[in-house]
Amino acid sequence: MTWRDSATKLKMAKKQLMVPATWGIRSSFHSLIALLVAFLVIASIYVTQNSGVLIEDATKSKSSDDLSSRCNLFSGKWVFDNKSYPLYKEKACTFMSDQLACEKFGRKDLNYQNWRWQPHRCDLPRFNATVLLERLRNKRLMFVGDSLNRGQWVSMVCLVDSVIPTGLQSMHQYRNGSLHIFKAIEYNATIEFYWSPLLVESNSDDPVNHRVDDRTVRVQGIEKHARHWTDADILVFNSYLWWRRSQMTVLWGSFESPDGVYRKVEMPRVYEMALKTWSDWLEVHINRTKTQMFFVSLSPTHQKALEWGGAEGQNCYNETEQIFTEGYRGQASCPEIMRAVEKTLDDLKKRGLNVQMINITQLSEHRKEGHPSVYRKQWEPLKEEQISNPSSYADCIHWCLPGVPDVWNELLYAHIINL
């Protein structure tokens, strides 16, 4: 064998030894990459579902601290999802309201519980009650407004109650039922509701006996209510339903004084006057370094079926499907009221006070099937003519739970955890 033959054999032996070694290195590298990818996927799922961080479209700018500027959560569509929704069971909620417990009072079609709101350019973080309660530790979350805001409060209580062990929560009422306080004892956190349907003082301030023919507001008086909000860490306001009239009586003075001056004032001017008093109080009394504030836009009603192509004289009674027409808006949703609120919030921002709008109007417009209709507790015995015509007493204003208000709270949750 020549030296050339020996050199050739030596080279071939080296190649045979190198092939397995190279393959082993490549195999290990590929395995490492696979493990890294798996870790990133699991981590992203955990962050999304557990910490509630918003998933955004890659084309959206993330430079702003304002959540609404990064993603319009209020523009989207309803997606049927009976695997993830409802977020809790009606019967399992200890503090469910009979006004909103539609299944309890005989409703059989329960698909209204299974709709998820899907924004067009991003995803809502899934509501995580434990994350919220940790954020609320040693704090007060307070809803202030009318019965629709009370419904959203009940929804929030049901959402967090599902993760609190029995005996570690409490519920108390104060001021003849004007103030309701749910407490998560382990977290020293409260979720409260304060009845103030017109925000300012009125002759409808009694939480039980508030139905009056001539509704009167004291547009310059708010201290009676507002002193209960002062120390709250998160405030969620609403006020619309009780302003739905062409004019309202305004009082200058006090209800106790015989010298008060009463005048009829047209809408929306009287609403603007009340918002001015409300915003001025916030500017002076709110701790800007402590308190987060939100205003929930008007909740639509579905009292005229003609508006969505139904029969004349009918309403939400017997409705089992939502309105699928994109951009649908009912006639009862007054744009002037919306503009008055937006103008007030813009003015507050110029004064250094940030109140975030939770715009539930458009997404709720589609949900004509989500109201209690006749499936709720009737506080007074029904008359024969009502029984023969269920539409006459159908509630097409409030919302069944679980249902639409849970999505309002998912939107609120997204803002709270991202601020």
Salt bridges, closest charged atoms under 4 A:
GLU56 OE2 - ARG70 NE 3.42
ASP57 OD2 - ARG121 NE 3.52
ASP81 OD2 - ARG116 NE 3.19
ASP98 OD1 - LYS104 NZ 2.84
ASP109 OD2 - ARG107 NH2 2.98
GLU134 OE2 - ARG137 NE 2.74
GLU192 OE2 - ARG140 NE 2.78
GLU201 OE2 - ARG218 NH1 3.06
ASP205 OD2 - LYS224 NZ 3.23
ASP205 OD2 - HIS225 NE2 3.07
ASP214 OD1 - LYS264 NZ 3.19
ASP233 OD1 - LYS290 NZ 3.88
GLU272 OE1 - ARG269 NH1 3.55
ASP280 OD2 - LYS276 NZ 2.60
ASP280 OD1 - ARG351 NH1 3.03
GLU283 OE1 - ARG351 NH1 2.51
GLU319 OE1 - LYS368 NZ 2.54
ASP347 OD2 - ARG351 NH2 2.73
GLU369 OE2 - ARG367 NH2 2.71
ASP395 OD2 - ARG376 NH1 2.85
ASP395 OD2 - HIS398 ND1 2.89
